[in-house]
Amino acid sequence: MGSFTESLRLAWDMATRWDPALWQVVALSLQVSGTATVIGATLGLMGGAWLAVARFPGHRAVVVVLNTLLALPSVVVGLVVYLMLSRSGPLGSWGILFTPTAMVVAQAVLVVPVVTALTRQLVADAAHGNGEQLRSMGARPFGVACLLLVHERWALLTVLLTAFGRAVSEVGAVMIVGGNIAGVTRVMTTTIALETSKGDLPLALGLGIVLLLVVALINLGIAALQWLQREPEMAAERPVALPASGQAGAP
């Protein structure tokens, strides 16, 4: 217990005194995961919106496969991306293996199924209430889906937060394609795994604290945006207090 308390104290000191080694890893993690989330979310939003309104033979099978990919192990994604980017792979000429770019690719692959599946369900549910009205106004199916995405934009923030959490907490794929090279491809999760195996618990705990704080701050920001959006609507729905009948208009 004493060892844990001491490690926690040292970890907090490292996080609060702006330790260069720790914050360099944090900055790279946010850069890689943020870029992967933007790329994966862009593809996932379009794919999910299309799947929500598209009807073709095998549509249900595609949805089942998509939902299955939500449980796709990150190490499998890392292995596939590694084989694609290795010298003998089809994309080996790009020369990006063991670079942050390869890590972005791996995390984006993990993010796409999450955003696609959640977006498809969100748009499909919204279409039950507003889809017919939009179609009666002449909107095409994909146009209906895009309009519903805009209408459900605040709910989409939760989808994007889920995608970012999937990316920033991932360890297996980025370790395979990034190599966990100090100062080059070492991110928070891989550093936590490495430093724990080496016995450097303060640094590992410090990064764990920062990782949780980053996700918590993003979550608080999204909650604040949702509250600011809903507050005017709630104010408009509040009943107006009327004066008592005996006092109204009394001279």
Stockholm file with secondary structure:
# STOCKHOLM 1.0

chainA/1-251         MGSFTESLRLAWDMATRWDPALWQVVALSLQVSGTATVIGATLGLMGGAWLAVARFPGHRAVVVVLNTLLALPSVVVGLVVYLMLSRSGPLGSWGILFTPTAMVVAQAVLVVPVVTALTRQLVADAAHGNGEQLRSMGARPFGVACLLLVHERWALLTVLLTAFGRAVSEVGAVMIVGGNIAGVTRVMTTTIALETSKGDLPLALGLGIVLLLVVALINLGIAALQWLQREPEMAAERPVALPASGQAGAP
#=GR chainA/1-251 SS CHHHHHHHHHHHHHHHTTCHHHHHHHHHHHHHHHHHHHHHHHHHHHHHHHHHHCCCTTHHHHHHHHHHGGGCCHHHHHHHHHHHHSTTSTTGGGCCTTSHHHHHHHHHHHHHHHHHHHHHHHHHHHHHHHHHHHHHTTCCHHHHHHHHHHHTHHHHHHHHHHHHHHHHTCCHHHHHHHTTCTTTTCCHHHHHHHHHHHTCHHHHHHHHHHHHHHHHHHHHHHHHHHHHHHHHHHHHHSCCCCCCTTTTTCC
#=GC SS_cons         CHHHHHHHHHHHHHHHTTCHHHHHHHHHHHHHHHHHHHHHHHHHHHHHHHHHHCCCTTHHHHHHHHHHGGGCCHHHHHHHHHHHHSTTSTTGGGCCTTSHHHHHHHHHHHHHHHHHHHHHHHHHHHHHHHHHHHHHTTCCHHHHHHHHHHHTHHHHHHHHHHHHHHHHTCCHHHHHHHTTCTTTTCCHHHHHHHHHHHTCHHHHHHHHHHHHHHHHHHHHHHHHHHHHHHHHHHHHHSCCCCCCTTTTTCC
//
